[in-house]
Amino acid sequence: MDHPGCGRSQGSLVAESGLRIRCIDVTTSQIVPVDFQTRYLALSYVWGASHSEIVGHIGRSVKKDDSAVITKNLPPTVRDAITVTRKMRERYLWVDCVCIDQNDVVGMQEQIGLMDLIYENALLTIITSTSDKIYDEIPGLRPASRLKSSSEVLMEGRLMKASCTRTVVGEFYGLWRTRGWTFQEWLLSRRCLFFSDNQVLFRCQESAGLESFTPPKATPSSSNSTLPRFGTDLRSSAPTLARLPLGTPSWIFQAYADLVRDYTNRKLTYDSDVLHAFTGIMRKLERSCGMSFVEGLPEADLSRALLWSSTLDIPEQTQSSRRLYRPTWAWSAFGYRSGYLCWEAHESAIPGTAAAQRYGKTITCSAPRSKRARVWPCGSKSESHESVLLSIGANFGREPCPWLCEAIRYRRADVALLPLTMERPRRLVVSSETRELLIHQNPPRPPGYQSVYLTRSRDDVLHPATRKLLDGRHFQDTRWRSTKFSLFPVNIGFNDSETFLPRDAILLYEWDMSGVDGKWHQKVVAMIIDRLSDGTAERLSLTSIRSEDWYTLPLVSEHEDVVLV
């Protein structure tokens, strides 16, 4: 358990100075204050019951006068976690529902802001990976508490009946893996002890071992200390972020994009927790990279952060999907999976790749201009042609497999936050070119269907004058030809009584991209907006249009400051 890579980061040691939390002293059965230099264990589990029910149960188990804990009255998961702590000969255990006063709103917010330090500084995190609620016992602590199965095996002509645990494939991922709060608890922990219905799995930053197998030798999961550690999980083929970047000043957008994709795929009981359950990760990145966040987006990298898109498999738009107190320009405003299909990647974040090695050559090259693309006169708003690398993500339904392509950036919108006021939601100004397009709702629809897609089968993006179908496929002629990137989920359902809906779009990026066919393809990525009566606008969707089609759309303004809410 003392691998060099499993130690606490210098950033956490500095940040924890003078801070204290409350832990259960399992030897005296009292809740006592401790600092982060103290050895303690943490518990990650699924509440599985209403907040009021659990708070009431804990209230009956903890004496207010002397903070004494009546262990036998605690929920089974907490009671068993105390047993595990004792068996490991450790003294202190941190459990959120016990160690955080749930009736103290101010104190609870302060503790939520310390989640990164609480789990990173814990000696080990106990994870009840297959339990559905706090009232479940932890398997393996009592006789006959594990699931068993038997099988018959023919050995040397004799029929043998063996009793064994069921298959271990996927057994460690139950409801716990689908919950929003447990996402940061797992990622921020240096060491984890998973309890399943059959066995125990130990995992740290450099090694992993099952109870039924000999642990492998410790090998670092990344040979480059400047990169976040990505590794294939022991029980799943899905790539996971094994550890966030520690002590590195590099801001790696791909790490953030992967975090958003995986986090928004999880569920929250209360929509108001969408950023609270992500606070630990944001604080971790802030300490490591110096990057502050606003509404879940990196404040100093908003241009790229605005390129998020919702998942492509939303069955229908529901009223609960929209969080009205969050701005529409942030993924935190919607209750469905989000991610990044593309972003500009810096070559230092992807060393050793063929595209990065070729990057120096692109500095001196210039992409051929299309004859139909708009040519900006000298001295106008045109940016200098800047060579960049584009990271194009794979389909949401598959394992992430970003592909890098060389590109020339022609234009990029200016993005700025308005000063924080009492107004909600937070306002953002995007300064760029705006044009008009037309959205066609294609009938018929199934009964009760509410529009959520801008697709060729449901809603089309048309030219408002000719009603010609625009090529909205996102990087069609580059890498993912077979992937239907024409699907861009709409954040707000349109009125079903209308058929043709005029909307404005604001240019975010314009690139000339090198395709797998050896040709260059000009694309504009634009945000479709819905203008409100007070002069502000809401984000509807993200779309990609060929540059030659974009410049034929009716011009609204060559340079407009659009205030997004």
Secondary structure, DSSP 8 states (H G I E B T S, - for coil): ---GGGS--HHHHHHTTT-EEEEEETTTTEEEEEETTS--EEEE----S-HHHHHHHHHTTB-TTT-BB-GGGS-HHHHHHHHHHHHTT--EEE-HHHHS-TT-HHHHHHHHTTHHHHHHHSSEEEEETT--STTS--TTSSTT-S--EEEEEEETTEEEEEEE----TTTT-SGGGGBSHHHHHHHH-SSEEEE-SS-EEEE-SS-EEETTS-------S-S-TTS-EEEE-TT-SSEEEEE---S-----HHHHHHHHHHHTTSB-SSGGGTTGGGHHHHHHHHHHH---EETTEEGGGHHHHTTEEE-S------GGGB-TTS-TTSGGGBSS-EEESEEEE-GGGSTT-HHHHTHHHHTS------TTS----TTSS----EEEEEEE---TTS----EEEEEEEEEE-EEEE----S-SS--EEEEEEEEEEEEEE-S---TT----EESSSSEEEE-TTT--B----TTTTSS-SSS-TT-EE-SS---TT-SEEEEEEEEEEEEEEE-TTS-EEEEEEEEEEEE-TTS-EEEEEEEEEEHHHHTTS-EEEEEEEEEE-
